[in-house]
Amino acid sequence: MKFSTIAAKVQLTVASSLTANPDHDPDIAGVMAVEQASAGTLSYIEGGKFTSFVATTQASALILPQNPILQAQATDRGIAWLSTPDPRLAFARAIALFYTPYQPAPGIHPTAVIDPGATVGDSVSIGAHAVIQAGVRLGNGVCIHPNVVLYPGVQVGDRTVLHANCVIHERTQIGSDCAIHSGAVVGAEGFGFVPTPQGWEKMEQSGMVVIEDGVRVGSNSTIDRPAVGTTRVGRGTKLDNLVHIAHGCQVGEGVVMAGQVGMAGGVTIGNRVVLAGQVGIANQAVIGDGAIATAKAGIHGDVAPGEIVAGMPALPHKVFLKASAVYRRLPEMYKTIQRLQKHLP
């Protein structure tokens, strides 16, 4: 594929080496990381950490930030380039020009078990040993990979992909253009028990899980149904692997959760919230729109919209940085206190 074709299709180009030298339009056979790139590949530069690779990369073309110095360096080395305010987004679009995820052709494998009461849309693919129980409704273009189990009453929207070995429990509703990855369990009963003098008595989890359009659920993640009502994941939210959303949580739109995020029951997450790896959120906490929690933050109470929190227990990020600086000085401060104590009467 010609570099000029890629530059046109990513739709983010602000400037390009093609303007000054339209004849230098290399053939691009693939995409690679800048430090591993070889001749005939395209890569990108994002942030100061990687700018030195402009001088050493073997890539035939680069996606660059709007930086005249980097552009001049690439030109001097004979590397074709385009510049954009968002090199990573442009590179993501370039990858999609060369790679299409595996999706089987429409059809039903002979070993799949489909209840007569299930409704299957057009152009659906159902893999080997999948189990589709009574009352399930599959939209058009749904892809069910091998060994997927759909409990009774599940609804799956158009073009959604359920990867191998995921399990969707009863009455769960999944929107269109979603992806549920391998090993994920959606709609299993929440962790509900009532203490009694005789021990823990089970509270039946009669609610359901609703996943809106465009949600992606990572491998081995779990989203539990509540005792009553719904657990909801809003449109366009993305969950990494090993994320746990407990019973009754309400997750907004456009939320991102990195690996091993876990939240207790009844948590409310606003729109466009970012939760880094291993963030833990206590029962009933409310996280406002646009908030960010850094890795391993332990959130025990509400977080205001737009707030950045860190640490355990989570503090506003600037306070956490100051506290961390003091923490490193504790041995020195302790010795100082000991010296002062010797002079006290």
HELIX and SHEET records of a PDB file:
HELIX    1   1 PHE A    3  VAL A   10  1                                   8    
HELIX    2   2 SER A   17  ALA A   20  1                                   4    
HELIX    3   3 GLY A   48  ALA A   55  5                                   8    
HELIX    4   4 PRO A   68  ASP A   76  1                                   9    
HELIX    5   5 PRO A   87  PHE A   98  1                                  12    
HELIX    6   6 HIS A  317  ARG A  328  1                                  12    
HELIX    7   7 LEU A  330  LYS A  342  1                                  13    
SHEET    1   A 5 ALA A  15  SER A  16  0                                        
SHEET    2   A 5 ALA A  80  SER A  83 -1                                        
SHEET    3   A 5 ALA A  61  LEU A  64  1                                        
SHEET    4   A 5 THR A  41  TYR A  44  1                                        
SHEET    5   A 5 GLY A  30  VAL A  31  1                                        
SHEET    1   B12 GLY A 107  ILE A 108  0                                        
SHEET    2   B12 SER A 125  ILE A 126  1                                        
SHEET    3   B12 CYS A 143  ILE A 144  1                                        
SHEET    4   B12 VAL A 161  LEU A 162  1                                        
SHEET    5   B12 ALA A 179  ILE A 180  1                                        
SHEET    6   B12 ARG A 216  VAL A 217  1                                        
SHEET    7   B12 LYS A 238  LEU A 239  1                                        
SHEET    8   B12 VAL A 256  MET A 257  1                                        
SHEET    9   B12 VAL A 274  LEU A 275  1                                        
SHEET   10   B12 ILE A 292  ALA A 293  1                                        
SHEET   11   B12 ILE A 308  ALA A 310  1                                        
SHEET   12   B12 LEU A 315  PRO A 316 -1                                        
SHEET    1   C10 VAL A 113  ILE A 114  0                                        
SHEET    2   C10 VAL A 131  ILE A 132  1                                        
SHEET    3   C10 VAL A 149  LEU A 150  1                                        
SHEET    4   C10 VAL A 167  ILE A 168  1                                        
SHEET    5   C10 VAL A 185  GLU A 189  1                                        
SHEET    6   C10 THR A 222  ARG A 225  1                                        
SHEET    7   C10 HIS A 244  ILE A 245  1                                        
SHEET    8   C10 GLY A 262  MET A 263  1                                        
SHEET    9   C10 GLY A 280  ILE A 281  1                                        
SHEET   10   C10 GLY A 298  ILE A 299  1                                        
SHEET    1   D 9 THR A 119  VAL A 120  0                                        
SHEET    2   D 9 ARG A 137  LEU A 138  1                                        
SHEET    3   D 9 GLN A 155  VAL A 156  1                                        
SHEET    4   D 9 GLN A 173  ILE A 174  1                                        
SHEET    5   D 9 MET A 208  ILE A 211  1                                        
SHEET    6   D 9 THR A 230  VAL A 233  1                                        
SHEET    7   D 9 GLN A 250  VAL A 251  1                                        
SHEET    8   D 9 THR A 268  ILE A 269  1                                        
SHEET    9   D 9 VAL A 286  ILE A 287  1                                        
SHEET    1   E 2 PHE A 193  THR A 196  0                                        
SHEET    2   E 2 GLY A 199  LYS A 202 -1                                        
END                                                                             
